[in-house]
Amino acid sequence: IVKQICNKAKFNDHFRLPDLGPIGANGLASPRDFLTPVACFEDRSPPSGYAVVSKFQGFLFACTQTHSPFDVVGWHGNYVPYKYDLSKFMVINAVAFDHADPSIFTVLTCPSLKPGVAVADFVIFPPRWSVQEHTFRPPYYHRNCMSEFMGLIYGRYEAKKKRFLPGGASLHSMMTPHGPDATTFAAASTLPLEPERLANTMAFMFESCFSVALTEWSLTKCGTVDKEYHTAWSSLVSHFDPQWKSPSQDESSRASSTETGGSSGITR
């Protein structure tokens, strides 16, 4: 899946840092934390030689040579491999109320020709503080016009703490409803909203405006598909009460009733 998404990015544009907009000059992933190779000369010519493997149009080709492929004294250019330490990501999050769109955790993006729509976004959910008031803090139930491929590198994911394990991944295709499991919903709906540290966790997500296909191997042969994944939501029940009013609504209703001499009609 990651290969498909990266190929779509490769043939449309390239991954780059997202525009920071109102965030300003500093935030999210910093250019200084991306590391690129430096020249390192290796003068070796073992009797067995070296096999150099290249990929072209989906096929692998190999050739042999007597000297090390790393006998580079120096190089010049601006299209190079790089690596990035996810722990250096500067997290920005909601600090008053509501659940921020996960795009605020974007490390890299490959934009499309349509503004605001990405061929692919690479997003992470690192350790952070959760402090919102009057809010259902976990990711809310939703549909998305983008495909979401998500994985857990280590720790526990806040929306599925038991069944979504490190090394595991999930795919929610565009417009597929999803959200926290029943256990998470019950806990997040009743716990006091004190500041909470989400520690020892690192999840990632690739989000794409394209549909993503699964291979036959991944569906039927790998032997690691959780065929009971959907049961994470099976015990959810409806809590909707059309007669319920928040305390502020009750207070407003009483005030309106007093001002109108007890009339039951309220103008809206």
C-alpha positions in Angstrom: 0.0 0.0 0.0 2.8 2.4 0.9 4.5 1.6 -2.4 1.3 2.4 -4.3 0.9 5.7 -2.5 4.5 6.7 -3.0 4.3 5.8 -6.7 1.3 8.1 -7.1 3.3 10.8 -5.4 6.3 10.1 -7.6 4.4 10.5 -10.9 2.5 13.6 -9.8 5.0 15.6 -7.8 7.4 15.0 -4.9 7.0 14.9 -1.1 7.8 18.2 0.5 7.3 20.1 3.7 3.7 21.4 4.0 3.0 25.1 3.9 2.8 26.4 7.5 0.2 29.2 6.8 -0.9 30.9 10.1 1.5 28.7 12.1 4.3 31.0 10.8 8.0 30.3 10.6 8.4 27.4 13.0 6.4 24.2 13.6 5.8 20.6 12.5 8.9 19.1 10.8 11.9 21.4 10.6 14.2 21.3 7.5 17.2 21.2 9.7 16.3 17.8 11.1 16.3 16.0 7.7 19.6 14.2 7.2 21.2 13.5 3.8 24.2 11.3 3.0 27.7 12.6 2.8 30.5 11.3 0.6 32.4 8.4 2.1 35.1 6.8 0.0 35.5 3.0 0.3 38.5 1.5 -1.6 37.7 -2.2 -1.7 37.9 -4.9 -4.4 37.1 -8.3 -2.9 37.6 -11.4 -5.1 33.8 -12.0 -5.2 33.1 -8.6 -6.5 29.8 -6.7 -6.0 26.4 -7.3 -7.4 24.5 -4.1 -8.3 20.7 -4.6 -8.5 18.5 -2.0 -10.2 14.8 -1.9 -10.7 13.2 -0.7 -14.0 9.5 -0.8 -14.9 8.7 -3.3 -12.2 11.6 -5.7 -13.0 14.9 -6.3 -11.2 18.2 -6.3 -13.1 21.7 -7.2 -11.8 25.2 -6.7 -12.9 28.6 -7.3 -11.3 31.6 -5.2 -10.8 35.0 -5.6 -9.2 35.1 -2.4 -7.1 32.9 -1.1 -4.3 29.9 0.9 -5.5 30.7 3.3 -2.6 34.0 4.5 -4.0 32.7 8.1 -4.1 35.0 11.0 -3.3 32.3 13.6 -3.6 29.0 14.4 -5.3 27.0 17.4 -6.3 23.2 17.6 -6.6 19.9 18.3 -4.9 17.9 15.0 -5.4 19.1 12.7 -2.7 17.8 10.2 -0.2 17.1 11.5 3.3 16.0 10.4 6.7 14.1 12.0 9.5 13.8 11.3 13.2 10.0 11.4 14.0 10.8 12.3 17.6 11.9 15.7 16.4 8.5 16.6 15.1 7.1 19.8 16.8 3.6 18.9 17.7 0.9 21.5 17.4 -2.6 20.6 18.8 -5.9 22.0 20.0 -5.4 23.5 23.4 -8.9 24.8 24.1 -11.6 22.6 22.7 -12.5 20.3 19.7 -10.5 17.7 17.9 -8.0 19.2 15.4 -8.0 17.8 11.9 -5.0 15.3 11.6 -3.5 17.4 8.9 -2.0 19.4 11.7 0.3 16.4 12.2 1.6 16.4 8.6 5.3 15.7 8.2 5.4 15.6 4.4 2.9 16.2 1.6 2.7 15.7 -2.1 0.2 18.3 -3.3 -2.1 17.7 -6.3 -3.0 20.3 -8.9 -6.1 21.1 -6.9 -5.4 23.4 -4.0 -6.1 21.7 -0.6 -6.1 18.2 -2.1 -3.1 16.0 -1.6 -1.9 13.2 -3.8 -0.5 11.9 -0.5 0.1 13.2 3.0 2.4 11.5 5.5 1.1 12.1 9.0 2.2 11.0 12.4 0.6 10.8 15.8 3.5 11.2 18.3 3.6 11.6 22.0 1.8 14.7 23.0 -0.5 16.4 25.6 -4.3 16.2 25.3 -5.9 19.1 27.2 -9.2 20.0 25.3 -12.2 20.9 27.4 -15.9 20.0 26.5 -14.6 17.7 23.9 -14.6 14.0 22.8 -10.8 13.8 22.6 -10.2 10.7 20.6 -10.6 10.9 16.8 -14.3 11.2 16.2 -16.4 9.0 14.0 -16.2 10.2 10.4 -16.1 9.5 6.7 -13.3 10.9 4.6 -13.0 11.7 0.9 -9.4 10.5 1.2 -8.1 6.9 1.6 -6.5 6.4 5.0 -3.7 3.8 5.5 -2.6 3.8 9.1 0.0 1.9 11.0 1.4 1.7 14.6 5.1 1.7 15.0 5.2 1.3 18.8 3.1 1.7 21.9 -0.7 2.0 21.9 -3.0 4.0 19.6 -5.5 6.1 21.6 -8.6 5.1 19.5 -7.9 1.3 19.6 -5.7 0.4 22.5 -6.1 -3.4 22.5 -6.5 -4.8 18.9 -4.4 -2.3 17.0 -0.9 -3.6 17.8 2.6 -2.4 16.9 3.5 -3.6 13.3 -0.2 -3.7 12.4 -2.0 -1.5 9.9 -5.5 -0.6 8.8 -7.0 0.7 5.5 -10.1 2.7 5.5 -11.0 3.5 1.9 -12.6 6.8 0.9 -16.0 7.3 2.4 -15.8 4.3 4.7 -17.1 5.2 8.2 -14.7 4.5 11.1 -13.7 5.8 14.5 -12.8 4.7 18.0 -13.7 1.2 19.3 -16.5 0.8 21.8 -14.1 0.6 24.8 -12.4 3.9 23.9 -15.8 5.6 23.3 -17.1 4.6 26.7 -13.9 5.7 28.5 -13.6 9.0 26.7 -17.2 9.8 27.3 -17.1 9.5 31.1 -13.5 10.2 32.2 -12.8 13.7 33.7 -11.2 15.9 31.2 -7.9 16.5 33.0 -4.7 17.2 31.1 -3.4 13.9 29.8 0.0 12.9 28.5 -0.3 10.5 25.5 3.1 8.9 26.0 5.0 5.9 24.5 3.2 5.9 21.2 4.0 6.5 17.5 1.4 5.9 14.8 1.5 7.1 11.2 -0.9 7.6 8.4 -0.7 7.9 4.6 -3.7 9.8 3.3 -4.4 10.0 -0.4 -7.1 11.3 -2.7 -6.7 8.1 -4.8 -8.2 4.7 -4.1 -5.8 2.1 -2.9 -6.0 -1.5 -4.0 -5.0 -4.6 -2.0 -3.0 -7.4 -3.4 -4.3 -11.0 -3.3 -1.3 -11.9 -1.0 -2.3 -9.3 1.6 -5.9 -10.4 1.6 -5.7 -14.2 1.4 -2.2 -15.4 1.8 -0.3 -13.4 4.4 -2.2 -15.0 7.3 -2.3 -11.9 9.5 -5.6 -10.3 8.4 -7.9 -9.6 11.4 -11.2 -10.8 10.0 -13.0 -9.7 13.2 -11.8 -6.1 12.9 -15.3 -4.9 12.4 -16.4 -6.2 15.8 -14.5 -3.3 17.5 -17.8 -1.3 16.9 -20.3 -4.1 17.3 -21.1 -3.2 21.0 -21.7 0.5 20.4 -25.2 1.5 21.2 -27.2 4.7 20.6 -27.2 7.3 23.3 -29.2 9.9 21.5 -32.0 11.5 23.6 -34.1 14.0 21.7 -35.4 15.4 25.0 -31.9 16.1 26.4 -30.7 19.6 27.0 -27.4 20.9 28.1 -27.4 22.9 31.4 -26.9 26.1 29.4 -30.0 25.3 27.3 -32.1 24.7 30.4 -31.0 28.0 31.9 -31.8 29.8 28.7 -35.2 28.1 28.5 -36.1 29.1 32.1 -35.0 32.7 31.5 -37.1 32.9 28.3 -40.1 31.5 30.2 -39.8 34.0 32.9 -39.5 37.0 30.5 -42.6 36.0 28.6 -44.8 35.5 31.7 -44.7 31.7 31.7 -45.5 31.2 28.1 -44.4 27.9 26.7 -43.6 29.3 23.3 -40.0 30.3 22.6 -39.1 32.3 19.5 -36.0 31.0 17.7 
